[in-house]
Amino acid sequence: MNARTEPGNAEPAPPARPPIVRELLLVAGLFLVYKLGRQLAAGHTAEAFRNGDEVWHVERWLHLPGEASVQSLLLHGDTLVRVANAYYATVHFPATAAFLIWLYLRRPAHYVWARRVLAAVTAAALVLHLLFPLAPPRLLAATGLIDTARMYGPSVYGPPETDHLSNQFAAMPSLHFGWALMVAIGLIVATRSRWRRLWLLHPLLTLLVIVGTANHYWLDALVAGALLCAALALVRAPRRTTTTAVRGTRVLVPAEDQVLVGAGR
């Protein structure tokens, strides 16, 4: 049979979705391990404040822009600062969960890749939380920043000395920023819309929020970005494929190789 008489509908089967029960248990288990690990890092208050002073001075030495310049923009109105606090409190986990669910349903191969990258970044972050406890700038008097969530609401944290549900001295790296950046990169890689790079607004807005609310330093986001780059280098993304017709036969061709299809005609 030649290309004109071969069946036109023969295509490689799309990647199978991982079993959903296994994935739910895996993601829930990773989340619990991370939460328990953060609790193990709690209790290093004096060291966390010392590290906070060091990070603050390093940022000034590097001539990074002051976090206060971002916070002053939020403090122009009560509504804006409350929206920023609500964004910090409510968007982080739901946005990442929605991203993974969409990939699982629509791009199974990309889902496995994204889950592995997020797991690697989160594991590396946990190690840093254990080795380098860090008080956020809202708790450090030297920064001159205020705790916008405590003053304006809503807040997800209580006083550090009585808050036993979270470790407030795990500022570096910022998983708020690291996860948001992975959501944007994952959607850019997995979709084909000409507007897909607008997803980068999500990590950009997240960066402004975590800095403006004084929950993180600039360096927290830079370290999270570096960890994500390392994870992306280690975990290879699936190749994008599209369906191309060649003399009546539909063939799945990697997008980067499409220019070669039919080049000899």
C-alpha positions in Angstrom: 0.0 0.0 0.0 1.3 3.5 -0.8 0.5 6.8 1.1 -2.6 7.4 -1.1 -4.3 4.1 -0.1 -3.3 3.8 3.6 -6.0 4.5 6.1 -6.1 8.2 7.0 -7.2 7.8 10.6 -4.2 5.9 12.0 -2.7 8.0 14.8 -0.7 7.2 17.9 -2.9 6.9 20.9 -2.8 10.0 23.3 -0.9 9.5 26.6 -3.0 7.6 29.1 -4.0 9.5 32.3 -2.4 8.1 35.5 -5.0 6.4 37.8 -6.9 9.2 39.5 -7.0 7.5 43.0 -3.2 7.0 42.9 -2.7 10.7 41.9 -5.0 12.0 44.6 -3.2 9.9 47.2 0.2 11.0 45.9 -0.6 14.7 45.8 -2.3 14.6 49.3 0.7 12.6 50.7 3.2 15.2 49.3 1.2 18.0 50.8 1.1 16.4 54.2 4.8 15.6 54.2 5.4 19.3 53.3 3.2 20.6 56.1 4.8 18.3 58.6 8.2 19.2 57.4 7.5 22.9 57.8 6.4 22.2 61.4 9.8 20.5 62.0 11.5 23.7 60.9 9.5 25.8 63.5 10.9 26.9 66.8 14.1 28.5 65.5 12.9 32.1 66.3 16.3 33.7 67.2 18.0 32.2 64.1 15.2 33.2 61.9 15.5 36.8 62.9 19.2 36.8 62.5 18.8 35.4 59.0 16.2 38.1 58.3 18.7 40.8 59.2 21.3 39.2 56.9 18.9 38.9 54.0 17.9 42.5 54.4 21.5 43.7 54.4 22.4 41.6 51.4 19.5 43.0 49.4 20.7 46.6 50.2 24.3 45.5 49.2 22.9 44.2 45.9 21.0 47.5 45.4 17.7 45.6 45.0 14.6 47.9 45.0 13.2 48.4 48.5 10.1 46.4 49.4 8.7 49.5 50.9 8.2 51.0 47.4 5.8 48.2 46.5 4.0 48.3 49.9 3.5 52.1 49.6 1.6 51.5 46.4 -0.8 49.1 48.1 -1.4 51.5 51.0 -2.9 54.2 48.8 -6.3 52.7 49.6 -7.9 50.3 52.0 -9.6 48.4 49.1 -6.3 47.7 47.2 -4.4 46.4 50.2 -7.3 44.2 51.2 -7.5 42.7 47.7 -3.7 42.0 47.9 -4.1 40.3 51.3 -7.1 38.2 49.9 -5.0 37.3 46.9 -2.2 36.1 49.1 -4.5 34.1 51.3 -6.8 32.5 48.7 -5.2 32.2 45.2 -2.0 30.2 45.9 -3.4 26.7 46.5 -6.6 26.9 44.3 -4.8 28.2 41.3 -2.2 25.4 41.5 -4.8 22.8 42.1 -6.9 24.0 39.1 -3.8 24.0 36.9 -3.0 20.4 37.8 -6.6 19.3 37.4 -6.8 20.9 33.9 -3.6 19.3 32.8 -4.7 15.9 34.2 -8.0 16.1 32.1 -6.6 17.7 29.0 -2.8 17.2 28.8 -1.9 14.0 30.7 1.7 13.9 29.6 2.1 17.6 30.7 0.4 16.8 34.0 3.0 14.2 34.9 5.8 16.6 34.0 4.3 19.5 36.0 3.6 17.3 39.0 7.2 16.1 39.1 8.6 19.6 38.7 6.3 21.0 41.5 7.3 18.1 43.7 11.0 18.7 43.1 10.7 22.4 43.8 8.7 21.8 47.0 11.1 19.2 48.3 14.0 21.5 47.7 12.1 24.3 49.4 11.5 22.2 52.5 15.2 21.5 52.8 16.0 25.2 52.7 13.3 25.9 55.3 15.0 23.4 57.6 18.5 24.7 56.9 17.7 28.4 56.7 14.8 29.6 58.9 13.9 33.1 57.9 11.6 35.7 59.5 9.5 37.5 56.9 10.0 41.2 56.5 6.6 42.0 58.2 8.1 40.6 61.5 11.5 42.4 61.1 11.6 45.9 62.7 14.6 46.9 60.6 12.5 46.8 57.4 10.1 49.5 58.5 7.3 47.4 56.8 3.9 46.7 58.3 1.9 43.5 58.5 -0.8 44.5 56.1 -2.9 41.3 56.7 -2.9 41.9 60.5 -3.8 45.6 60.1 -6.3 45.5 57.2 -7.3 41.8 56.8 -7.8 39.1 55.8 -5.0 37.3 57.5 -4.0 33.6 57.4 -1.6 33.9 60.2 -1.9 34.5 63.9 0.8 35.8 66.3 3.9 33.6 65.6 4.2 32.6 69.2 0.7 31.1 69.3 0.3 30.0 65.6 0.8 26.2 65.7 -0.8 25.5 62.3 1.9 27.1 60.1 5.6 27.9 60.3 5.9 31.7 59.7 9.8 31.4 59.7 9.9 29.6 56.3 10.0 32.6 54.1 12.8 31.4 51.8 12.1 30.3 49.2 8.7 31.7 48.3 6.5 28.8 47.1 3.8 31.3 46.4 6.0 32.7 43.6 7.6 29.4 42.6 4.3 27.6 42.1 2.8 30.6 40.4 5.7 30.8 37.9 5.4 27.0 37.3 1.6 27.4 36.6 2.4 30.1 34.0 5.3 28.1 32.4 3.2 24.9 32.4 0.2 26.6 30.6 2.5 28.3 28.1 4.1 24.9 27.2 0.9 22.9 27.2 -1.3 25.3 25.1 -1.0 26.9 21.7 -3.0 30.2 22.1 -1.2 33.3 20.8 -2.2 34.9 24.1 -0.7 32.2 26.3 2.2 34.3 27.5 -0.3 36.5 29.3 -0.2 33.7 32.0 3.0 35.3 33.1 0.9 38.0 34.7 0.0 35.5 37.4 3.5 35.2 38.8 4.1 38.9 38.3 1.1 39.8 40.3 2.0 37.2 42.9 5.4 38.7 43.2 4.0 42.2 43.8 1.6 40.8 46.4 4.0 38.8 48.4 6.5 41.7 48.5 3.9 44.4 49.1 2.2 42.6 51.9 5.7 42.1 53.5 5.4 38.3 53.6 8.5 37.8 51.5 11.8 39.5 50.4 12.8 39.9 46.8 15.5 37.2 47.4 12.8 34.7 48.4 11.3 35.0 44.9 14.7 34.9 43.2 15.7 31.7 45.1 12.3 30.1 44.2 12.9 31.0 40.6 16.4 29.5 40.7 15.0 26.2 42.2 12.4 26.1 39.5 14.9 26.5 36.7 17.0 23.7 38.2 13.9 21.4 38.4 12.9 22.3 34.8 16.4 21.4 33.6 16.2 18.0 35.4 12.6 17.1 34.5 12.2 17.1 30.7 8.9 18.5 29.3 7.0 16.4 26.8 7.4 17.4 23.2 4.5 19.4 21.7 2.8 17.4 18.8 0.3 18.4 16.2 -1.6 16.5 13.5 -0.4 17.2 10.0 -1.8 15.8 6.7 0.7 14.3 4.3 -0.9 13.1 1.1 -4.1 12.0 2.7 -2.5 10.5 5.8 -2.7 12.2 9.2 0.6 12.0 11.1 1.5 13.3 14.5 4.5 15.5 14.0 6.5 17.4 16.7 5.7 21.1 16.3 9.4 22.1 16.0 9.7 19.6 13.1 6.6 20.7 11.1 8.7 22.8 8.7 10.3 19.6 7.5 7.1 17.9 6.6 6.7 17.8 2.8 9.9 19.8 2.4 11.0 17.6 -0.5 7.8 18.2 -2.5 
